[in-house]
Amino acid sequence: MSWAKALAVWILIVIAESIHGIIRQLFIAPAVGEMFSRQIGVLIGSAIIFAIAWACIRWINARLFAEQLRVGLLWVVLIAIFEFSL
């Protein structure tokens, strides 16, 4: 398993989610309202993260469940640090 690749995929997730948030604020929120756009955003954001993780898991070379769990936990910790630092 490659921790550097796991970190690179996390950066990709952060970029994708940032673009998703910008699009949500600019286009979806004015059309449907802030609350509903946040609810839609949770579903779309989850799908984006799942798609990126699913597409990259072999590249990261995390084949065992324990390795995949460690990568996921790393991403959760890094996302929490990123969000709280903003």
N, C-alpha and C positions, 0 to 999 in steps of 0.2 A: 504494500500500500504506500502511496506517495502523499505525504502531508503537504508538499509544495503544490501538487495538483489539486488537492482538496481545498487549499487556500485560494488557488486560482479560480476554481468553480464558485467558491463563496463570493469572490469579487464579482464574478459574472452575475450571480444572483442579486447582489446589492445593486449593480448597475441596472439590471432588468426591473427590479422592484422600484428603483428611483424613477425610471422612465414611466413605469406603470402609474406611480403616484402623480407624476406631472400630468399625464394624460387624463387621469381621473379628475384632478382638480380643474383642468382647463375645459374639458368637454363633457364629462359625465355628470359632475356635481351641478353645473348650471342647468342641465337638462332635467335631472330627476330629483335634485335636492341633495343636501349634504349627507343626511342620515342614510338614505337609500344607496347613495353612491359608495358610502363606506361599507355597507353590507355586500354590495356587488363586488367591491374591491377586495374583500376578504376571500371570496370565492375565486376570483380571477387571480389574485396574488398567490393563493395556495396552488392553483393549477400551474402557474408559471414556475414556482419553486419545484413542484413535483416533476414537471417536464424537464427542467434543467438537470435535476438530480438523476432522473431516470436515464437521460441521454448521456450523462457523463460518468456514471458509476463504474463502468468498465474501464474507462480511461484512467480513472483514479486508481483502479486495480484493487478495489475493496470488494473481494469476492465473498468473504465470510460475513455472516450476520453480525458478529462482534465488531468487525472492522467497519461495516456500514453504520452500526450504532455509534461507534466512536467518531466517525466523520460527521454524523448528524448532530451529536452532542457538541462537537467543535463548532459547527455552524450556528447552533443555538446560542452558545456562549458569545461567539463573535458578533452575531446579530444584536444580542442584548447590549453588549458593550458599544456597538455602533449607534444603536438607537438612543441609549442614555447619554452618549457623548454629544449628540446633536442638540 
